[in-house]
Amino acid sequence: MTPHMLTRSLDRSATIFLAVVAACGILIPLSNLLLPAGSFLQVPTYLVALWGKYVCYAILALSIDLIWGYCGILSLGHGAFFALGGYAMGMYLMRQIGTRGVYGNPVLPDFMVFLNYSKLPWTWYGFDMFWFAALMVLVVPGLLAFCFGWLAFRSRVTGVYLSIITQAMTYALLLAFFRNDFGFGGNNGLTDFKDILGFNVQAEGTRAALFALSCLALIAGFLICRAIVSSKLGKVLIAVRDAESRTRFLGYRVESYKLFVFTVSACMAGVAGALYVPQVGIINPSEFAPGNSIEAVIWVAVGGRGTLVGAALGAVVVNYAKTFFTSGVLAPYWLFMLGALFILVTLLLPKGIVGTFNAWWDSSKEKRAATMASAAAEDGVAEPKMAE
């Protein structure tokens, strides 16, 4: 990925988006750490953690838009990749607790001591090292996506059938991680984290750093997606989305393209989950719930499928609305409101917020250009013709 490719892939909306994310990643932590508490411009620590969660959701939305908006793969199981990345980071954080746990065991997490584990399961080996956990954040979701995609795409499973299979995959993982003997905390999951890289995970400085790192990851993920979709590879992906059979008949190995982008998308979702866990403070099997994956698809639809910027914006807007409406008398009706939002967007804004705005902007530019050309013609001003 060369600097020329990155520069070429950015338009005005992408540049504005990156500038806003970068500004938030710098100004919000500085406001939280440097300004006195109670100041009008000081961002409280709880808001830093809350907005950090929104940024992680935006990365997840980007990963879904990459495969759905540009390749036509509607995955209803991307929450599984998000949760696997979160569990990889959660396992590292659990290994850092050591003797400070309730039972004071230097090796076994508290839930293993409670369940009478005699030794650490082999699946936990290496997670006491950050570099290994960071590697697993990418490898585990990526490997699952590669194996799943290799089987599904070679069998030419597409459309609603693929969506149902991805939903079945995440539901199977949900049931598996609920089991106590699976070695990942069962129903309670992983929590009570203490440190990350030697820093107190509850400290204001650590939370500010995690927020800034999440913004940096969002920028990096956006640049990767833009570089992919604006390259020759991206043109093939769009061709697969619009006419898969024709693309295959032209000689392209459609399965390879879909497998590549699906694996990249899963790795991005894993990174989002890894950044999400230390800011939220818990990871449990409920993250595998199929409803979470469906909700993430709604974020993309609301923001604008196939725009990238819209996917991130939709994740922030919908989750802010969720935070607002689930904290009052409307809390029991949030799911109904979410469904109504999806229906209204589908009927009134089928291109999403950003897609509709882009269409309106392009139309207005064309109208202005036509008006200017008409006015010039009426004034007798025309472009000079070449001499014959």
Contacts in CASP RR format, 6 or more apart in sequence:
PFRMAT RR
TARGET T0000
AUTHOR 0000-0000-0000
METHOD contacts of the structure
MODEL  1
MTPHMLTRSLDRSATIFLAVVAACGILIPLSNLLLPAGSFLQVPTYLVAL
WGKYVCYAILALSIDLIWGYCGILSLGHGAFFALGGYAMGMYLMRQIGTR
GVYGNPVLPDFMVFLNYSKLPWTWYGFDMFWFAALMVLVVPGLLAFCFGW
LAFRSRVTGVYLSIITQAMTYALLLAFFRNDFGFGGNNGLTDFKDILGFN
VQAEGTRAALFALSCLALIAGFLICRAIVSSKLGKVLIAVRDAESRTRFL
GYRVESYKLFVFTVSACMAGVAGALYVPQVGIINPSEFAPGNSIEAVIWV
AVGGRGTLVGAALGAVVVNYAKTFFTSGVLAPYWLFMLGALFILVTLLLP
KGIVGTFNAWWDSSKEKRAATMASAAAEDGVAEPKMAE
1 224 0 8 1.000
1 227 0 8 1.000
5 227 0 8 1.000
5 230 0 8 1.000
5 231 0 8 1.000
6 223 0 8 1.000
6 226 0 8 1.000
6 227 0 8 1.000
8 230 0 8 1.000
9 223 0 8 1.000
9 226 0 8 1.000
9 227 0 8 1.000
9 229 0 8 1.000
9 230 0 8 1.000
9 231 0 8 1.000
10 18 0 8 1.000
10 226 0 8 1.000
13 309 0 8 1.000
13 354 0 8 1.000
13 358 0 8 1.000
14 222 0 8 1.000
14 226 0 8 1.000
14 308 0 8 1.000
14 309 0 8 1.000
17 222 0 8 1.000
17 309 0 8 1.000
17 312 0 8 1.000
18 219 0 8 1.000
18 222 0 8 1.000
18 223 0 8 1.000
21 55 0 8 1.000
21 215 0 8 1.000
21 218 0 8 1.000
21 219 0 8 1.000
21 222 0 8 1.000
22 215 0 8 1.000
22 219 0 8 1.000
24 51 0 8 1.000
24 215 0 8 1.000
25 211 0 8 1.000
25 212 0 8 1.000
25 215 0 8 1.000
25 216 0 8 1.000
26 212 0 8 1.000
28 43 0 8 1.000
28 48 0 8 1.000
28 51 0 8 1.000
28 208 0 8 1.000
28 211 0 8 1.000
29 48 0 8 1.000
29 205 0 8 1.000
29 208 0 8 1.000
29 209 0 8 1.000
29 211 0 8 1.000
29 212 0 8 1.000
31 41 0 8 1.000
31 42 0 8 1.000
31 43 0 8 1.000
32 42 0 8 1.000
32 43 0 8 1.000
32 44 0 8 1.000
32 45 0 8 1.000
32 48 0 8 1.000
32 204 0 8 1.000
32 205 0 8 1.000
32 207 0 8 1.000
32 208 0 8 1.000
33 204 0 8 1.000
33 205 0 8 1.000
33 208 0 8 1.000
35 41 0 8 1.000
35 42 0 8 1.000
36 42 0 8 1.000
37 44 0 8 1.000
45 204 0 8 1.000
45 207 0 8 1.000
48 204 0 8 1.000
48 207 0 8 1.000
48 208 0 8 1.000
48 211 0 8 1.000
49 207 0 8 1.000
49 211 0 8 1.000
49 279 0 8 1.000
49 280 0 8 1.000
50 323 0 8 1.000
51 211 0 8 1.000
52 210 0 8 1.000
52 211 0 8 1.000
52 214 0 8 1.000
52 275 0 8 1.000
52 279 0 8 1.000
53 276 0 8 1.000
53 279 0 8 1.000
53 280 0 8 1.000
53 319 0 8 1.000
54 315 0 8 1.000
54 316 0 8 1.000
54 319 0 8 1.000
54 320 0 8 1.000
55 211 0 8 1.000
55 214 0 8 1.000
55 215 0 8 1.000
55 217 0 8 1.000
55 218 0 8 1.000
55 275 0 8 1.000
56 214 0 8 1.000
56 272 0 8 1.000
56 273 0 8 1.000
56 275 0 8 1.000
56 276 0 8 1.000
56 279 0 8 1.000
57 272 0 8 1.000
57 276 0 8 1.000
57 296 0 8 1.000
57 299 0 8 1.000
57 315 0 8 1.000
57 316 0 8 1.000
57 319 0 8 1.000
58 218 0 8 1.000
58 311 0 8 1.000
58 312 0 8 1.000
58 313 0 8 1.000
58 315 0 8 1.000
58 316 0 8 1.000
59 214 0 8 1.000
59 217 0 8 1.000
59 218 0 8 1.000
59 221 0 8 1.000
59 268 0 8 1.000
59 269 0 8 1.000
59 271 0 8 1.000
59 272 0 8 1.000
59 275 0 8 1.000
59 312 0 8 1.000
60 78 0 8 1.000
60 79 0 8 1.000
60 82 0 8 1.000
60 268 0 8 1.000
60 269 0 8 1.000
60 272 0 8 1.000
60 273 0 8 1.000
60 296 0 8 1.000
60 315 0 8 1.000
61 296 0 8 1.000
61 299 0 8 1.000
61 300 0 8 1.000
61 311 0 8 1.000
61 312 0 8 1.000
61 314 0 8 1.000
61 315 0 8 1.000
62 218 0 8 1.000
62 221 0 8 1.000
62 222 0 8 1.000
62 225 0 8 1.000
62 268 0 8 1.000
62 308 0 8 1.000
62 311 0 8 1.000
62 312 0 8 1.000
63 78 0 8 1.000
63 81 0 8 1.000
63 265 0 8 1.000
63 266 0 8 1.000
63 268 0 8 1.000
63 269 0 8 1.000
63 272 0 8 1.000
64 75 0 8 1.000
64 78 0 8 1.000
64 265 0 8 1.000
64 269 0 8 1.000
64 296 0 8 1.000
64 297 0 8 1.000
64 299 0 8 1.000
64 300 0 8 1.000
64 311 0 8 1.000
65 225 0 8 1.000
65 300 0 8 1.000
65 304 0 8 1.000
65 305 0 8 1.000
65 306 0 8 1.000
65 307 0 8 1.000
65 308 0 8 1.000
65 310 0 8 1.000
65 311 0 8 1.000
66 225 0 8 1.000
66 228 0 8 1.000
66 229 0 8 1.000
66 261 0 8 1.000
66 264 0 8 1.000
66 265 0 8 1.000
66 268 0 8 1.000
66 308 0 8 1.000
67 73 0 8 1.000
67 75 0 8 1.000
67 261 0 8 1.000
67 262 0 8 1.000
67 265 0 8 1.000
68 74 0 8 1.000
68 75 0 8 1.000
68 297 0 8 1.000
68 300 0 8 1.000
68 305 0 8 1.000
68 306 0 8 1.000
69 241 0 8 1.000
69 300 0 8 1.000
69 305 0 8 1.000
69 306 0 8 1.000
70 228 0 8 1.000
70 229 0 8 1.000
70 234 0 8 1.000
70 237 0 8 1.000
70 238 0 8 1.000
70 241 0 8 1.000
70 261 0 8 1.000
70 306 0 8 1.000
71 237 0 8 1.000
71 238 0 8 1.000
71 240 0 8 1.000
71 241 0 8 1.000
71 257 0 8 1.000
71 258 0 8 1.000
71 261 0 8 1.000
71 262 0 8 1.000
72 240 0 8 1.000
72 241 0 8 1.000
73 162 0 8 1.000
73 258 0 8 1.000
73 261 0 8 1.000
73 262 0 8 1.000
74 159 0 8 1.000
74 160 0 8 1.000
74 162 0 8 1.000
74 163 0 8 1.000
74 297 0 8 1.000
75 162 0 8 1.000
75 163 0 8 1.000
75 166 0 8 1.000
75 262 0 8 1.000
75 265 0 8 1.000
75 293 0 8 1.000
75 297 0 8 1.000
76 163 0 8 1.000
76 164 0 8 1.000
76 166 0 8 1.000
76 167 0 8 1.000
76 170 0 8 1.000
76 290 0 8 1.000
76 293 0 8 1.000
76 294 0 8 1.000
76 297 0 8 1.000
77 166 0 8 1.000
77 167 0 8 1.000
77 169 0 8 1.000
77 170 0 8 1.000
77 290 0 8 1.000
77 293 0 8 1.000
78 166 0 8 1.000
78 265 0 8 1.000
78 266 0 8 1.000
78 269 0 8 1.000
78 293 0 8 1.000
78 296 0 8 1.000
79 170 0 8 1.000
79 269 0 8 1.000
79 287 0 8 1.000
79 288 0 8 1.000
79 292 0 8 1.000
79 293 0 8 1.000
79 296 0 8 1.000
80 141 0 8 1.000
80 144 0 8 1.000
80 169 0 8 1.000
80 170 0 8 1.000
80 173 0 8 1.000
80 288 0 8 1.000
80 293 0 8 1.000
81 141 0 8 1.000
81 142 0 8 1.000
81 144 0 8 1.000
81 145 0 8 1.000
81 265 0 8 1.000
81 266 0 8 1.000
81 267 0 8 1.000
81 269 0 8 1.000
81 270 0 8 1.000
82 141 0 8 1.000
82 269 0 8 1.000
82 270 0 8 1.000
82 272 0 8 1.000
82 273 0 8 1.000
82 276 0 8 1.000
82 287 0 8 1.000
82 292 0 8 1.000
82 296 0 8 1.000
83 173 0 8 1.000
83 177 0 8 1.000
83 273 0 8 1.000
83 283 0 8 1.000
83 285 0 8 1.000
83 287 0 8 1.000
83 288 0 8 1.000
84 140 0 8 1.000
84 141 0 8 1.000
84 144 0 8 1.000
84 173 0 8 1.000
84 270 0 8 1.000
85 136 0 8 1.000
85 137 0 8 1.000
85 140 0 8 1.000
85 141 0 8 1.000
85 269 0 8 1.000
85 270 0 8 1.000
85 271 0 8 1.000
85 273 0 8 1.000
85 274 0 8 1.000
85 277 0 8 1.000
86 137 0 8 1.000
86 270 0 8 1.000
86 273 0 8 1.000
86 274 0 8 1.000
86 276 0 8 1.000
86 277 0 8 1.000
86 283 0 8 1.000
86 287 0 8 1.000
87 177 0 8 1.000
87 184 0 8 1.000
87 190 0 8 1.000
87 283 0 8 1.000
88 127 0 8 1.000
88 133 0 8 1.000
88 136 0 8 1.000
88 137 0 8 1.000
88 140 0 8 1.000
88 270 0 8 1.000
88 274 0 8 1.000
89 133 0 8 1.000
89 137 0 8 1.000
89 273 0 8 1.000
89 274 0 8 1.000
89 275 0 8 1.000
89 277 0 8 1.000
89 278 0 8 1.000
89 283 0 8 1.000
90 133 0 8 1.000
90 190 0 8 1.000
90 193 0 8 1.000
90 277 0 8 1.000
90 278 0 8 1.000
90 283 0 8 1.000
91 124 0 8 1.000
91 127 0 8 1.000
91 133 0 8 1.000
91 184 0 8 1.000
91 190 0 8 1.000
92 127 0 8 1.000
92 128 0 8 1.000
92 129 0 8 1.000
92 130 0 8 1.000
92 132 0 8 1.000
92 133 0 8 1.000
92 196 0 8 1.000
93 190 0 8 1.000
93 193 0 8 1.000
93 194 0 8 1.000
93 195 0 8 1.000
93 196 0 8 1.000
93 201 0 8 1.000
93 277 0 8 1.000
93 278 0 8 1.000
94 109 0 8 1.000
94 127 0 8 1.000
94 190 0 8 1.000
94 193 0 8 1.000
95 109 0 8 1.000
95 124 0 8 1.000
95 127 0 8 1.000
95 128 0 8 1.000
96 128 0 8 1.000
96 193 0 8 1.000
96 194 0 8 1.000
96 195 0 8 1.000
96 196 0 8 1.000
96 198 0 8 1.000
97 109 0 8 1.000
97 110 0 8 1.000
97 192 0 8 1.000
97 193 0 8 1.000
97 194 0 8 1.000
97 195 0 8 1.000
98 104 0 8 1.000
98 105 0 8 1.000
98 106 0 8 1.000
98 107 0 8 1.000
99 105 0 8 1.000
99 106 0 8 1.000
100 194 0 8 1.000
101 110 0 8 1.000
101 192 0 8 1.000
102 110 0 8 1.000
103 110 0 8 1.000
103 113 0 8 1.000
103 114 0 8 1.000
104 113 0 8 1.000
105 112 0 8 1.000
105 113 0 8 1.000
107 120 0 8 1.000
108 117 0 8 1.000
108 119 0 8 1.000
108 120 0 8 1.000
109 185 0 8 1.000
109 190 0 8 1.000
110 192 0 8 1.000
111 185 0 8 1.000
111 186 0 8 1.000
111 188 0 8 1.000
111 189 0 8 1.000
112 120 0 8 1.000
112 183 0 8 1.000
115 180 0 8 1.000
121 183 0 8 1.000
123 183 0 8 1.000
124 183 0 8 1.000
126 132 0 8 1.000
126 133 0 8 1.000
127 133 0 8 1.000
127 136 0 8 1.000
130 197 0 8 1.000
134 274 0 8 1.000
137 270 0 8 1.000
137 271 0 8 1.000
137 273 0 8 1.000
137 274 0 8 1.000
138 267 0 8 1.000
138 270 0 8 1.000
138 271 0 8 1.000
141 266 0 8 1.000
141 267 0 8 1.000
141 269 0 8 1.000
141 270 0 8 1.000
142 263 0 8 1.000
142 266 0 8 1.000
142 267 0 8 1.000
144 266 0 8 1.000
145 262 0 8 1.000
145 263 0 8 1.000
145 265 0 8 1.000
145 266 0 8 1.000
145 267 0 8 1.000
146 259 0 8 1.000
146 262 0 8 1.000
146 263 0 8 1.000
148 166 0 8 1.000
148 169 0 8 1.000
149 258 0 8 1.000
149 259 0 8 1.000
149 262 0 8 1.000
149 263 0 8 1.000
150 259 0 8 1.000
152 162 0 8 1.000
152 165 0 8 1.000
153 254 0 8 1.000
153 255 0 8 1.000
153 258 0 8 1.000
153 259 0 8 1.000
153 262 0 8 1.000
154 255 0 8 1.000
156 255 0 8 1.000
157 165 0 8 1.000
158 244 0 8 1.000
166 293 0 8 1.000
167 290 0 8 1.000
167 293 0 8 1.000
167 294 0 8 1.000
170 288 0 8 1.000
170 289 0 8 1.000
170 290 0 8 1.000
170 293 0 8 1.000
171 288 0 8 1.000
171 290 0 8 1.000
173 288 0 8 1.000
174 285 0 8 1.000
174 286 0 8 1.000
174 288 0 8 1.000
174 289 0 8 1.000
174 290 0 8 1.000
176 182 0 8 1.000
177 184 0 8 1.000
177 186 0 8 1.000
177 189 0 8 1.000
177 285 0 8 1.000
177 288 0 8 1.000
178 186 0 8 1.000
178 187 0 8 1.000
178 285 0 8 1.000
179 186 0 8 1.000
180 186 0 8 1.000
180 187 0 8 1.000
184 190 0 8 1.000
185 284 0 8 1.000
186 284 0 8 1.000
186 285 0 8 1.000
187 284 0 8 1.000
187 285 0 8 1.000
188 284 0 8 1.000
189 282 0 8 1.000
189 283 0 8 1.000
189 284 0 8 1.000
189 285 0 8 1.000
190 277 0 8 1.000
190 282 0 8 1.000
190 283 0 8 1.000
190 284 0 8 1.000
191 281 0 8 1.000
191 282 0 8 1.000
191 283 0 8 1.000
191 284 0 8 1.000
193 201 0 8 1.000
193 277 0 8 1.000
193 278 0 8 1.000
193 281 0 8 1.000
194 200 0 8 1.000
194 201 0 8 1.000
195 201 0 8 1.000
196 206 0 8 1.000
196 210 0 8 1.000
196 278 0 8 1.000
199 205 0 8 1.000
199 206 0 8 1.000
199 209 0 8 1.000
200 206 0 8 1.000
201 207 0 8 1.000
201 278 0 8 1.000
201 281 0 8 1.000
206 278 0 8 1.000
207 279 0 8 1.000
210 275 0 8 1.000
210 278 0 8 1.000
210 279 0 8 1.000
211 279 0 8 1.000
213 275 0 8 1.000
214 275 0 8 1.000
214 279 0 8 1.000
217 271 0 8 1.000
217 272 0 8 1.000
217 275 0 8 1.000
218 312 0 8 1.000
221 268 0 8 1.000
222 308 0 8 1.000
222 312 0 8 1.000
224 264 0 8 1.000
224 268 0 8 1.000
225 308 0 8 1.000
226 308 0 8 1.000
228 234 0 8 1.000
228 237 0 8 1.000
228 261 0 8 1.000
228 264 0 8 1.000
229 237 0 8 1.000
229 238 0 8 1.000
229 308 0 8 1.000
233 257 0 8 1.000
233 260 0 8 1.000
236 247 0 8 1.000
236 252 0 8 1.000
236 257 0 8 1.000
237 257 0 8 1.000
237 261 0 8 1.000
239 246 0 8 1.000
239 247 0 8 1.000
239 252 0 8 1.000
240 247 0 8 1.000
240 252 0 8 1.000
240 254 0 8 1.000
240 257 0 8 1.000
240 258 0 8 1.000
244 254 0 8 1.000
247 254 0 8 1.000
248 254 0 8 1.000
277 283 0 8 1.000
286 292 0 8 1.000
295 318 0 8 1.000
295 338 0 8 1.000
296 315 0 8 1.000
298 318 0 8 1.000
298 338 0 8 1.000
298 339 0 8 1.000
298 341 0 8 1.000
298 342 0 8 1.000
299 311 0 8 1.000
299 314 0 8 1.000
299 315 0 8 1.000
299 318 0 8 1.000
299 319 0 8 1.000
300 310 0 8 1.000
300 311 0 8 1.000
300 314 0 8 1.000
300 315 0 8 1.000
301 342 0 8 1.000
301 345 0 8 1.000
301 346 0 8 1.000
301 352 0 8 1.000
302 314 0 8 1.000
302 317 0 8 1.000
302 318 0 8 1.000
302 341 0 8 1.000
302 342 0 8 1.000
302 345 0 8 1.000
302 352 0 8 1.000
302 353 0 8 1.000
303 310 0 8 1.000
303 311 0 8 1.000
303 313 0 8 1.000
303 314 0 8 1.000
303 317 0 8 1.000
303 352 0 8 1.000
303 353 0 8 1.000
303 354 0 8 1.000
303 355 0 8 1.000
304 310 0 8 1.000
304 311 0 8 1.000
304 314 0 8 1.000
304 351 0 8 1.000
304 352 0 8 1.000
304 353 0 8 1.000
304 354 0 8 1.000
304 355 0 8 1.000
305 311 0 8 1.000
305 351 0 8 1.000
305 352 0 8 1.000
307 354 0 8 1.000
307 355 0 8 1.000
307 358 0 8 1.000
309 354 0 8 1.000
310 352 0 8 1.000
310 353 0 8 1.000
310 354 0 8 1.000
310 355 0 8 1.000
313 353 0 8 1.000
313 354 0 8 1.000
314 353 0 8 1.000
317 353 0 8 1.000
318 338 0 8 1.000
318 341 0 8 1.000
321 337 0 8 1.000
321 341 0 8 1.000
322 334 0 8 1.000
322 338 0 8 1.000
325 331 0 8 1.000
325 333 0 8 1.000
325 334 0 8 1.000
325 337 0 8 1.000
326 334 0 8 1.000
330 337 0 8 1.000
345 352 0 8 1.000
349 356 0 8 1.000
351 358 0 8 1.000
351 359 0 8 1.000
376 382 0 8 1.000
END
